[in-house]
Amino acid sequence: RFSIYFLASMLFDACFASAAAASMASCLRPARWRAPAQPPQSPCALKQGLQWLQGQTGWKAIKGMSKVSHALFEIIDRDQSGFLDRRECNKFQDIVSPRCSIWDTDLFEYDEAGCRRLSKEDLDKFLCNSWRTFGKRQFMAQMSLAAELIRQQLDEEPEDPFADLKDGGSGCGCVIPLTEERGVLRSQLRAIRGHIERRCPAERWRDPCEESPTFGARLDADRINLYQLVELVVKPATEVRMCSYAELVADGPQRPKWFVSHWWGESVLEFLMCLEQHSQDRQLSEDDPYWVCAYANNQWDLKCDVFEDPSQSSFRRAMDLSEGTVSVLDREAVCYSRIWCCYEVWVSTTQLSGGGAASPASSVTRFPALPTIPRLPSFSSQSSMVSSAIPRLPFAASQSSVVSRMSSRMSAVARNASTKKDKPYLYDMYTARAKKAIGITDGCAEVDQRHKFPIDAKNKREKGFPIALCRRALSIKLQDAEATEPMDRRRILNSITGARKLDATPPPIEHARYEQLNSNLHGRIAIAAWRRALESGEPMERYYAALRGSQLPKLELACDSSEILSDGDVANLADTFASGLQTVDLDLSFCPQITDLSLKALGTGLLNTKQTLWRLALSQVKCDKLGDQGLIDLSGCISQLQALRQLNLFFYGCKAITDVGARSLVKNLPAKLTHLELDLSFNFQISDKALSELRASSFLGLQHLRLSLHYCTAALNARGISSIAKSLPPSLCHLHLDLRFGALRDDMVRTLTGGIPRGLQHLSLDLSGNPDLTDVAVAAVAAAMPAELHTLKLNFGRCKWITDEGVRSLARKLPDTVSSLTLKFTSCEQLTAEGMRSLAEALPRGMRRISVWLDYCPCVDEARAVFSEILEGCKTKVTIHGAVRRSAS
């Protein structure tokens, strides 16, 4: 194969050399090209020549080059002398070379006669050499951009109807060689929306697509789809430069943050609405681009972006650069019946997310393959890669640009792989209903993380996702997907199944990888719709079947405050837990029908995941029917989870739980945990006997500990506090203890702080509501602070005996490494401005932020003035909170 490319390259180089020499010598003959009666003094002739050259090959391409060369010569030769002097060339290059790299050279290198002026033949040689060096695609893009720059400079054309699309950039666009780097910003997408709303009603647009059932009918701006938009806006706007929409409006490469999978038949305005909502939910900035095929691919030259092997297409390369894929679903979920969309979902949910093995076709390097037979116009971009190490015939040019483009593509993928290796690839689904976009995100979105209970915020945000759309999506199958081009369907299905020859044989009717995508997609939709389907009375068998066969690595479900959720429903859900499950996050809080049977069923289901489950979060706040037996059954199963590293259990306000259940839970905690969060607050029957099972030897690798026992007065005595102090392992980095309203004394706080590990970096201690604490307790905490502490949060609210002396002792012991400090002294009425002055003067230089809560303290205003005076000019962000107690009147 290499020999064929070598011989073909040598042959076409020789043909081109002889043909070009003959053509350039006679490029101005009337038989070859009829020059206009008057020399063209505007870029119009240059644009016409470029448009004609775009679709030509062979000898016609050489003829088209002569047209382009002649038109360009007439533009540069402003004095009509028949030659180009240094002044004229410099003036022209000052206009185009900053944005067109092919002109960033000395044109007088081609002055073979040495007469310090260039002839038309010299310019011909320069253009031919640039064609060979940059390739047809790059050459056409750069020349079209040069024509646009000249037009703007001469201002010889009427007002551009597409000027509003370019307002966000420099106005003349750019050249982006790598299609995968042609993302579009939301501001550039909003320009499209404004363009549609401005022109569609005024010009009474009609459907231009002959294949459309509404061909010729009047169009409504709200219902214009992408097929129509490409014909009415994208292609007319880019016709002059023959480029992509992204290159028309961008100022440089825009590497995508998210890849967008969608069907062209959906409403463009609803599509933009979905992306706006997605960017809000994911907290994206205005500079984070989306990759949309219609705007990234050059609609005038799609063969350069879509290859026979879909794994080498621009779609696949753009996904490699992205953090995730968002599927924009139309009203009928047609998106999931299109083969390209299904391929994008398959790559997103299996290959990039680690959910499946890569097929042989997708494991190769994802760059454009060499053509079967190199054709004359593309002699630079493909054949040069074969013959770059071989001496070339006349007209040979440096191939460094090709190597540069390929190396930049490889380095882009490598950089992206290094930044994403520890970050999972995400897959979101969004749709629009009644002028509002709603989405289902892969896990909790960034906007959900701002709430105290993220999983609850996620459930509330996704609650409006249409259940009818979920029903339709559950019946979709990859093997039934359709394509506009039948060959695309064959190639994509063969690529998914791992066939070596994508065109040779028809794809199999059934295949394991088809089912992998079907089950994965159905499982994601079943999780999102499970609660709504349950509460609406739908038959749940298909949802359980979808979850059981999905093999998803993550299950996050919020069913809090459900009046109808029963033990049977929880048991059916737990029965779907499969061996590949890695994360389980369930919120069953405030469900009055939940009993111990639910915990037993969950424990039994979790045993199916003992080799893979590494994170378990279970919230059952104020489930009054939960008791000791449920905790015993659940803890016995949790102890067998060999891969478990993160455990978050919330049994806040389950008043039927006693020492029996709590001791079993504490005793059976897995020894290999690195993160533990346990909330047993408001359980008045729990005493220090349950805490006696806490031992530091059981958590040698624990790094994060969060223990909440507020209002557990029977447990927060001297023995209970001693058990907590002895259980803190030296490996801890983060410690949060919530011991509010526990009747603590100064000696108990001294005992507790004596167990704080020396290597602790983040400490949060909530001792509010313990009225017997004094300055001695504050001094004990200050004396126990580790030397490498970074974050400190202390709450002594409602401790009325704390005075300025306690604040001074804290200020004296504050480590220099602390960068974030939060202090709460709510209702500590003995504090004065002098204590605040001592604190402000002792703050470390590296302190970034400090928050002091002085609600209902008399020194609030003085404290603000003190901090403003002492920290004036510092970069420390200071926040003083102070609410004033209202008088009885």
N, C-alpha and C positions, 0 to 999 in steps of 0.2 A: 504493500500500500504506500509505503514511503517512497519507493522507486517511482510509482505512478505520479505522485505529487511532485517529485523532483523533476521528472521529464516534462510534465505539464507546465510547471513553473518556468523551466528553461525555454520551452517552446513559445509560450505566450510572451515572455520577456523579449524574445527575438522578434516576434511578430509586431509587438507594440513598438519596439525601437524603430523598425523600418517603416511601419505605417505612420508613426508620429512624425518622423523626419520628412516623409513625403507630404504629409498633410500640412505641416507647419510651413513648408516652403511655398505652398500654394493656397494658404488659408484665405487669401483675399481675392482669389480669382472668382469672376462672376459665376462660373460653372459650379464652383464649390459652394459659394455663399454669396448671395446678393446683398451687398451692403446697402443700407438706406441712403436715399438721395442726400439727406442732411445728417451729419454726425449726431448720434444720440447724446444729448447733454444732461440726461437724467438717469436714475437707476432703473427705469422701466425696462430698457433693453436687456440690462443685466439680469433682472428678475425673470424675464421671458426666456432668456437663454438657460438659466438655471432650471426653470420648470421643465423645459424641453429636454435638458440633459438628464433629469432625474430618472426617467424611465428608459434610457437608451443603453445599449450594450454594443460591444464590438466596434465596427467602423463608425457607426452613428455616434457613439460616445466621443470619438476623436473629432468628428464634425461639430458636435455640440460644444466641445472644449474651445474650438476656434471661435464660435459665436460668443461664448463667455469672455474669452480673451479680448476680442475686438471691442465688445461693449465696455469692458473694464478699462481698456486703454483709452477710449474716448472720454471716459469720466475723469481719469487722472490727468490727461493731456488738456488742461484748461486753456492753454494759449493756442491750441490747434496747430502746433508746430510739426507734428508727425513724430516727435521724439519726447521722451520723458527725461527731464533734468532732475538734479538732486533736490531742488526746492519743491517741485511738484510731488515727488515721491515722499518726501518727508511730511508734507502737509497731509497727504492721503494716509500715511501710516500713523500720524498723530491721532487720526480719527478712529481707525479700526484696530490697530495693534494692541491697545490695552485689553480688548475683549476677544480678539481673534488671534490665536497663537500662530497660525500659519503666516501671518504678516510680521511676526516678530523676528525679522531677519534683514540682512542687508541685500536689497534687490540688486545692487550694483555688482554683486558677485557673479551675476549672469551677463555682465557687460564684456563679452568676449573680445570685441573690437578695441576696447580700451579707450573709447572716445568720450567717456564720462557722460554718456546719455544712453537710454535704453530704447531699443526698437520694439516693434510689435513681436518680432520673433524671439527677442529676449524675454518678454513677458510670457510668451507661449511656453518657453522652456521652464520658467519658474512655476507656472500653474501645473504643468504636467508633472514636474518633480514633486510638488505639493500633493497632487492627486495620489502619486505612488507612495509617498511617505505617510500620509494620514489615512489613506483609504477613501473609498467613495463616500461612505456615510459621513465620516468626520469632515471631509472636504466640503460636501454639500451643505452641512450644517454651518460651518464656519463662513462659507461664501454667502449663504443666505443672511447670516447675521451681519456680515459686512455691508450687504445691500441695504439692510434695514438701518444701519448706522448712517450710511450715506444719505438715505432718504430723510432721516431726521435732521441731518446737518444742512441739507439743501432746502428742506421744507417745501418740496415741490408737489406733494400729493395732497388730496383733500383730507378732511378730518376722518380719522380712523373710527369706524363704528365699534371696534373692540377695545378702544382706549381704556374703558373702565375696568377691563380685566387686568390691565398692566399697572394700575395705580399703586398697587402694593409694592412694586419693585422699582427697578431703575427705568423701566419703560421700554427697554429694548431686549430684555431677556438675556440668555446665556446659552452656552453649549455644555451639556452634561453627557459625557461619553458613556457612562455606566447607567443603563436603564434602571437598575435597582436603586440608584441614588436619586431618582426623580420623584421624591415624595412631594406632597402638596401641603401647605399650611392651611389652617382653618380660615385665615384671612383671605387666602386665594380661593378657597371654596365659597366663602361668602360673596366674593366678587361675582362668581357664577350665578348665585341666587339673585343678586341685585340685577345682573344682566338679563336674566330671564324675566324677572318682574318688570323691567323697564321696556324691553323690546317686544315680548310676546303679545301683550294686549294692544300695543300701539301699532305693530306691523301685522297683526292678525295672522300669526304663524299657522301654517298647515302642516300636516304630517308628511314628511318628505320620503318616508321609507316605503318602497313599493311592496315589500313583503308584509307590511303591517295590515291588519284588517281594517284599520281606520285611515288608510292612505288617502291623502287629499282632504281629510276632514279638519275642521278648525281645532286648534289645540288650546287647552286650558293650562295656564302656567303651573297649577298645582299638580297636574297629571303628566307633565312632560317626562319621558323616560330617557335613558342614556342613549338608546339607539337614535332617537330624534335629536338629542342634544349634540351628539357627535356630528351629525349632518348639518345642523343649523348653526352651531357655534364653534365647536372644537376645530373641525377641518377648515371652515372659512377663516377663522382667526389665525391659523397656522399655515395657511396656503402659501404665503409669501416666502416663509423660511423653510417650509416643508419639515417642521420639527414637531415635537410633542408639546402638549399644553403646558407641562411643567417647565420646559425650557423657555416657553414664551413668557412666563410670569415670574420665574425665579431669577435670583442674582447669582446663584452658584449651586453646587450639589446640596441636596437636602436628604440626608440619610433617614430612612423611615423609622419611626418609633413603633408604629402599629401597621400591620398589613390588613387590608380590607377585602373581604370576600363577599360578593354580592351578585345579584342577577341584574342584567342591564334593563330589564323590563319594568323595574320598580320606579316609583316617582323620584325624580332627582331631588326635589325639595324635602321629601320625607327622608331620603338617604342622608342629606346634609343635616337634618334635624337629629337623626340617630347619632351621627358623629359628634355633634355638639354635646349631646347628653352623655355620650361615652367619655368625652374629654373631661366633662365635669365630674363624673363618677370616678374616673381614674386620676383626677387632679393633674391633668397634663397642662403644660404651659403653651403659650401661643406659638412657640418656636418648635414644638414637637410635630413633625410631619406624619401624615398618613400616606400609605402607598395605595393608589387606586389605578387599576390597569388602564382605564380609558384615558387618564391624564398623564400617565407615565410612559406608555408605549407610543411610539410615533405612528399615528393613524395613516400616514402616507407610506410607511415602509414597515409593515408588521412582521415581515419575514425575518427581520433582524432581531426581533424580540421573542418570537415564538418558534421553537425548534421541534423537530420530530420527537425528541426525548423530552417529556415535560420536566424532568429533573434538571434540565439545563436551561429552562426558559427563564425569562425575567421574573415571572411570578415566584418561582422557587428561590431564586437568588435574593429577591426582596424579602422573603420570609426569613432567610438566613440572617438578615440584618435587623430584623424586627424583634421586639420583646414579646409580641403576641399577635394573634389574629382576632379580628372582630367580624363576625358574620352579620350582615344587615339583611334581615328577613323581610320579604314582602308580605302582603296580606294573606297570600295563599301558600306561603312556604315553597314557592317555585324554585327558590334558591337551592334547595336540597335535592332538586330533581335535575339539575344541570351538572354535567360531568366535570367541568372545570371547578365549580364550587365544591363538589364532593372531593375532588383531588386535593384542594386547598385545605379542606377540613381534615382529610386523612393525614396529610403531612403535619398539620398543626397538632392533632390529638394523638398521634402515634410516633412519628419519627422525631419531631422537634421536642415533644414533651417527654420523650423517653418511654412512651408506651408501646413501642413496637420496634422490631428490628428493621434496619434499612434494607431495602431491596437491592439486588445487584445493580439495577439500572440507576438507582439513586446514590449508590456508594461511590460512583466515579466522580472525578472533579467536575464541578458544576460550572463549566464555561462553554462557550459556543464551540461546537465541533467543526472540523474542517469540512468544506463542501465536497461532494463526491467528485465533481470536475470543476476546477476553478474557472470562473468566467472573467472576461477581460476587465469589466469595470471594478471588480473586487480583487484585483491582483495584489493589493497591498495588505488588506486586512486579514486574508487567510493564507495565501500561498507563501507570503513572506515568512510565516512561522516555520515552514518546512525548509526554505532555502536561505534562511538568514545566515547560516554558517558557510555558504557556498559563494564563491566569487560571482558577481552578477554581470550581465551584459550591459551595454550602454543604456543610459537613462536609469541605472540602478540608484536607489536612494537609501539612506539610512533607515533601518527598521526599528530604531530605538523607540518610536512612538507606539508601535504595536506592543513591543516588550513592556513599555511603560504602562500601557493600559491593562495588559494581562497581569503584571505584577501588582498594580494598584488594586485590581479586583481581588487577587489572592490575599493581599495584605488587609483589605477591607474585611473579608470573611474571617481572616485570622484574628484581627482585632475584635471583631464582634464575638467570635467564639470565646475569646479570653474573658470578655466582660460578661457573657451570659452563662458561663459554665456553672456558676453557683446559683443561678436564678432560673426557676422553671419557666418554660414557655407557656403562655396563657392563651385561653380561648374563650371569648365572650360572644354573646348573642344579643342583638338589639333589634327592635321593631318599632314602628310608629302607629299610634292609634289616636284618633280624635285630637290631632294637632299636638300630640305629646309622645315623646319617645320613652320607651321602657326597655331595660336590659337585664339579662342574666349574666353575671360575671363569674369568672373562674375563681372561686374563693371570695373572700371579702375584699371589696374594692377599697381604694385609698380613702374615699369619702366615708366609708363605714368605719374605718379605723379611728376616726375622730370621736366616735361614741364610746361610752363606757362598756357597752355590750355590742361588739361589732356584728355578731351573727344575727342579733335582733334587728339591727339597722339594715342589714342585707335583706332579711326577710320582708321588712316593711317596704323597702325600695323596690323589690321585685314582685310585690303582691299584685300589681296591676297587669303583669304579663298575661296576654290572652290565653286562656286555657284551651280554646278551640285550635289555636295555632300549635299548641303542644300536642294535641291529639293527632293532628295531621302529620306532624314531624315524627311521631312514634311509628308511623306506618311506612316511612320512607326507606328505600333500599338503594344502596350504591349501584348495584348491578343493573338497576332499572333506569339509571340517569341517562339523559339525552344530551346531544350536542348538535350545534349548528352544522359542523363538519363531521360526518360519520367517522372519518379517519382519526379525528381527535379522540373520539370515544374508544376506538380500538387501541390507540397508543397509550392512553391514560390507564385503561384497565390492565393492559399488559405490563405497564410500568409498575402498577400496584402489586400485581401478582409476581413480579420478579422475572418476567420473561426477558431473554437476552435480545431477541429480535422483535421490536415493537410492531413492525408492519407485517411480519411474515404470517402469523396465524391469528385466527379470531380468538378473542379472550374467552376464557372458560365461563360457563354460565354460573357456576357456584365456586367459591374459593374461600379459604379460611380468612384471608385478609379482607374480603368483602364483609364478612361477619364481624371482624374486628372493628371496622369503622362503624357499621350499623349498630352494634351493641354499645360502643363507646358513646356515640351520639344519642342513642335512645336513653342511656343511663343518665347522661347530663340533663336531658329534658325531664326525665322522670323525677329526679331529685328536685328540680326547680318547681315542678307542678304538683308534687306529692301532697302537700298540705291542702292546696286549693281543691284538688280532686277529691280528697277525703272529706272535706267540709261541704262540698257540693253534692255528695252522695253518689259519685261515679263509681262504677266497678273498678276495684283496685288491682285485679289480677294482672292486667297488662303492665301496670306500673311496677309491681313487685317482680314480674318476669324480666322487665327491662333492667332493673337494678341488679337482679341476680346474675344476669349474663354480661353486665357491662365491664366488669373487672377494672373499675375506676380506682385510682390510688387514693381518692379523697372523697369523703362524704360529710357535707356540712348541711345541717337541717335545723331550722328553728320552728318549734311547734308550741311556743310559750302561750299561755292564756287560752288554750284550746279547750272548749267545754265538752267536745265529743271524743277527744283522743282517749283511747282505752288501752288496757293491758294487751288485748289481742292485737291492736294495731301496732304497738311497740314490738310485740313478739314477731309479727309478720315482717316488720322492718329489720329486726335483728337477724332474721333468717336469711336475709339477702347479703349479709357480710361474707365476703369472699376472701380467699387466702392472699390476694394481692393488695388488700386494703392497707394503706399506710397512715391515714389520718381520719379520725372520727371526731366530729364536733356536733353534739346534740344539745339542744336547749329544750327541756321539757318542763320548764318552770311554770308555776301557777296553773297546773293541770289537775283539776280536782279528782279525776277518776284514776290517776296513776297510783299504783300500790307497789308492794314488794315484788309482785310477780313481774313487773316491768324490769326491775333491776336484775332479777334472776334470768329473764330472757335475754337481756343485753349482755350479761356475763357469758351466757352460753354461746351467743353469737360471736362475741369477741374471741372465744377460744379458736375459732376458725382462722383468726389472723395472728396467732401467737408468734409466727416467724417473721411477720412483715410490719405489724402495727408499731409505729414509733411515737405517735402522739394521740392522746385521748383526752377530750374535753367533754365533760358531762355536767350540765347545769340542771338542778331540780330544786329551785328555790321555792320555799313555802308549799311543798307538796305534803299536806297534813297526814296523808295515809301511808307515807313511807316510814318504815320502822327499822328495828335492828336486824331482822331476818333478811331484809333486802340488802343491807350493807354487808352482812356476812356472806351472802351468796355472791355479790359483786366483787368483794375484796378477794375471795378465794379464787376467782377467775383472773383478776388483775395480776395476782402474784405469779401466774403462769405465762404472762406475756413477756417472752424473752427479749424481744426487740424494743420494748417500750422505753422511751427516754424522756418524754414530756407528759406530765399528768396534771390535769386541771379538773378538780372536783369541787362543785358548789352545792352544799346542802344547807344553805342559809334558811333558817326559820322552819326546819322540819322538826317540829317540837316533839314528835314521837321517838326520836332517836335518843338513846341513852348511852351510858358508858359501854355497854355490851357491844353495840354495833360500832361505836367509835373506836374502841380498842381493837376490834377485828380489822377495821380499815387501816389504822395506823400500823398495826403489826404486820400486815401483808403488803405493805408498800414495796414495790420492786427495788432491789438494791442498786441497780445500774442507772437510776434516774439521774438526769442532769438538770431538769426543770420540774419543780413541784409547786403547785398552788392548791391550797386546801382551805376551804371556807366552811367553818362549822358555827358561824355566828348565830346568835339568838336561839341556840339550843340549850335551854336552861337545865336539862338533866345531865349534861356532860360535866364531869368533874376532873380533878387532877389525875384520877386513875387512868383515864384514857391517854393523857399526855405522858404517863410513865412509860409507855411503849416506845416513845421517841428516843432513839439512840444515834449518836454520831457515827458509830461503826457501821450502821445500816446505810449510810448515804456518803460513802467516801468520795464519790465522783460528783456530788451535787454542786451545781454552780449558781442556780437561781432558786430562791425559796421565798414563797409568799404565804404567810399564815395569818388567817383572820379568825379571831376569837372574841370579838367585841360583844359585850353583854353576857358573856359566859362567866358569871361571877363565881360560880362554884369551882371552875377550873383555874381561874387566875388568882391562886393563892401562892404561898411560899413554895410548896412542893411542885405545883404546876409550872411556875416560873423557872424553878431550878431544872426541871425536865427539859424545858425549851432551851435554856442556856447550854445544857450539856449535849443537846442534839445538833448543835450548829457545827458542821464539819469545817475543817480548815480550807477546803477547796472552794468555799462560797465566794462569789464575786458580787452577786446582787442579793440583798436581804430586805424584805418588807414584812414588818410585824404590825398587825392591827390589834391593839389591846385596849381599845376604848371601853370606858365605863366598866372597869373591872375591879375597882376598889384596891388599886395598887398603892404600895407605900414606897418610901425612899429606899429602904433596904432591899426590896424586891427589884427595883430598877438597878441597884448596884449589882445584884446577883445576875440579872439578865445581861447587862452590858459587859460583865466579866467574861461572857462566852463569845463575844463578837470576834470573829477571826481577824487576824492581823492583815491578811491580804485582801480584805473587802474593799471594793471600789465604789459601790453604790449602796447607800443605807437609807431606808425610809422607816421611821419609827413613829407610830401614832399612839400617844398616851393621853389623848384628850379625854375629858370627863372623869378623871381620877382626882377628886378634889383634895386628897391628902398629900399630893406631891408638892415638894418645895424646891428651893434653890439647890438643895443637896442632890436631888434627882437630876437636875440639869447639869450640875458639875460632874456627876457620875457618867452621864452620857458623853460630856466633853472630854473627860479623861480617857475614855475607851475608844475614841475615834481613831481609825487606822491612819497611818502616815501617808498612804497612797490613795486616800479617798477622793473621788471625783465628783460625786453627786450626793448631797445631803438634804433630806427632808425630815423635819421634826415638827410634831404637832403637840403642843402643851395647852391647847385650848381648854378653857373652863378650869384651869388649875390656878385658883385665886391666890395662892400663897407665893407664887413666883414673882420676884422683884428684879430690880436692875442688877443685883449682884449675880443672879443666875445668868443673865445675858452677858455680863462681863466675863464670867468663867467660861462661857461658851466661846466668846470672842478670843480669849487668850489661847485657847487650845485648837482653834480652827486651823486645819492643815493648809499649807500653801498650795496643795494640788487641787483643792476644791474649785470647780469652775461653775457649778450651779448650786444655789442655796435657796431653800424654801423653809421659812419659819412661820409657824402659826401660834399666835398668842391671843386668841379670841377670848375676850372677857377677863383678861389678866389686868385688872384695874390698878395694880400697884406699879406698873411700868411707867417710866417717865422718859423724857427726851434725852436725859443723860445716859441711860442704858443704850438707847439707839445710837447715840454719838460714839460710845465705846465700840459698838458693833461695826459702824460705818468706818471707823478709823482702823479697825483690825482686818478688814477684808483683804484677801490676797490680790496681788496685782493681776493675776490671770483670771479673775472672776469675770464670767461672761454675763451672768444674770443672777439677780437676787429678788426674791418675792417675800415680803413680810406682811402677815395678816394681823391687823390690830383692831379688828372689829370690836366695838363697844369698849375701847380703851381711851382714856382721856388725852393721850399724847399723840393722836393721829396726825394732826396738823403740824405739830412740832417735829415729829419724825420725818415728815416729807421735807420740811425745810432743812433739817440736819443732813439728810442724804443728798439733797440738791447742792448744799454748800460744800460738802466734803468731796463728793464724787463729780463735781463739775469738770467737764472736759475729759472725763474717763469714758471708755467704751462700754463700761458695765451697764447693762439694762436693768433699771431699778423699778420695781412695782410695789407700791405701798397700798394695801387694801384696808379700808376703814369705814365701817358702817356705824352710824350714830344711833344710840338707843333712844327711841321715842319716849317722851314723857307720858305719864298716865293721863294727862289732860288731853 
